Amino acid sequence: MKNFKLLHYAIFLVVIISVFINYSAIASLLHQYQLLDKTGHFLGFLFLTWFLDKLIKIDLKVTVFTLCIYSGLTELGQWYLAFRSGQWSDFLADVLGCITYVLIVRANRNKAKRVK
């Protein structure tokens, strides 16, 4: 068991060193494909869905549907602003963040049922 932990730490260390060595290449890829922006949209709506689900305590389907409409309207509204641009890929990342939260909640419920 101790060797297994040591192996995990060694792999983690190799990954961290690789990221530091290849930082400029990784940053260039993230910027080129806008992965950092899409990740921000995804995580933002994942946590927003979680926050609203815990705060408001209404049906999760209603929360997700409302957040998807909100996301679509904000991207649509950005097309009319001179300094912003609406993107379908941002909308998709937002929706995927909401859906991921739903999948996590369902997986936890199924796990709880199996344990009982």
C-alpha positions as CSV (number, residue, x, y, z in Angstrom):
1,M,0.0,0.0,0.0
2,K,2.9,2.4,0.8
3,N,4.4,1.7,-2.6
4,F,1.1,2.5,-4.3
5,K,1.0,5.9,-2.6
6,L,4.5,6.6,-3.5
7,L,3.7,5.7,-7.1
8,H,0.8,8.2,-7.1
9,Y,3.1,10.9,-5.7
10,A,5.7,10.2,-8.3
11,I,3.2,10.3,-11.2
12,F,1.8,13.6,-9.8
13,L,5.3,15.1,-9.6
14,V,6.1,14.0,-13.2
15,V,2.9,15.7,-14.4
16,I,3.6,18.9,-12.5
17,I,7.1,19.1,-13.9
18,S,5.9,18.4,-17.4
19,V,3.4,21.2,-17.1
20,F,6.0,23.7,-15.9
21,I,8.4,22.6,-18.7
22,N,5.8,22.9,-21.4
23,Y,3.9,25.9,-20.0
24,S,4.3,28.1,-23.0
25,A,3.1,25.3,-25.4
26,I,0.1,24.5,-23.1
27,A,-0.8,28.2,-22.8
28,S,-0.6,28.6,-26.5
29,L,-3.0,25.7,-27.1
30,L,-5.4,26.9,-24.5
31,H,-5.5,30.4,-26.1
32,Q,-5.6,29.0,-29.6
33,Y,-8.6,26.8,-29.0
34,Q,-10.2,29.0,-26.3
35,L,-10.2,26.0,-23.9
36,L,-9.7,28.2,-20.9
37,D,-12.8,30.3,-21.8
38,K,-15.0,27.2,-22.4
39,T,-13.7,25.6,-19.2
40,G,-14.7,28.8,-17.3
41,H,-18.2,28.7,-18.8
42,F,-18.6,25.0,-18.0
43,L,-17.4,25.3,-14.4
44,G,-19.3,28.6,-13.9
45,F,-22.6,27.0,-14.8
46,L,-21.8,23.8,-13.0
47,F,-21.3,25.7,-9.7
48,L,-24.1,28.1,-10.4
49,T,-26.5,25.2,-10.9
50,W,-25.2,23.6,-7.6
51,F,-25.5,26.9,-5.8
52,L,-29.1,27.6,-7.0
53,D,-30.2,24.0,-6.4
54,K,-29.0,24.3,-2.7
55,L,-30.2,27.9,-2.2
56,I,-33.7,27.9,-3.8
57,K,-34.7,24.2,-3.3
58,I,-37.0,24.0,-6.3
59,D,-37.2,21.1,-8.8
60,L,-33.8,20.5,-10.4
61,K,-35.4,20.3,-13.9
62,V,-36.9,23.8,-13.5
63,T,-33.5,25.1,-12.3
64,V,-31.6,23.6,-15.2
65,F,-34.2,24.7,-17.8
66,T,-34.1,28.3,-16.4
67,L,-30.3,28.4,-16.4
68,C,-30.2,27.1,-20.0
69,I,-32.6,29.8,-21.1
70,Y,-30.6,32.4,-19.2
71,S,-27.4,31.2,-20.9
72,G,-29.0,31.4,-24.3
73,L,-30.3,34.9,-23.7
74,T,-27.0,36.2,-22.5
75,E,-25.2,34.8,-25.6
76,L,-27.9,36.2,-27.8
77,G,-27.7,39.6,-26.1
78,Q,-23.9,39.7,-26.6
79,W,-24.5,39.7,-30.4
80,Y,-26.0,43.2,-30.0
81,L,-23.1,44.6,-28.0
82,A,-20.2,46.1,-29.9
83,F,-17.5,44.9,-27.4
84,R,-18.8,41.3,-26.9
85,S,-19.6,38.4,-29.3
86,G,-22.1,35.7,-28.6
87,Q,-20.8,32.2,-29.3
88,W,-22.8,28.9,-29.6
89,S,-19.8,27.1,-28.1
90,D,-20.1,29.2,-24.9
91,F,-23.8,28.3,-24.8
92,L,-23.0,24.7,-25.2
93,A,-20.4,24.8,-22.5
94,D,-22.9,26.4,-20.1
95,V,-25.6,23.8,-20.9
96,L,-23.0,21.0,-20.4
97,G,-22.1,22.4,-17.0
98,C,-25.8,22.3,-16.0
99,I,-26.3,18.8,-17.3
100,T,-23.1,17.6,-15.6
101,Y,-24.5,18.7,-12.3
102,V,-27.7,16.8,-12.9
103,L,-25.7,13.7,-13.7
104,I,-23.6,14.0,-10.5
105,V,-26.8,14.4,-8.5
106,R,-28.4,11.3,-10.1
107,A,-25.2,9.3,-9.6
108,N,-25.2,10.2,-5.9
109,R,-28.8,9.3,-5.5
110,N,-28.3,5.9,-7.3
111,K,-25.3,5.2,-5.1
112,A,-27.3,6.0,-1.9
113,K,-30.1,3.7,-3.0
114,R,-27.6,0.8,-3.6
115,V,-26.0,1.3,-0.2
116,K,-29.4,1.0,1.6
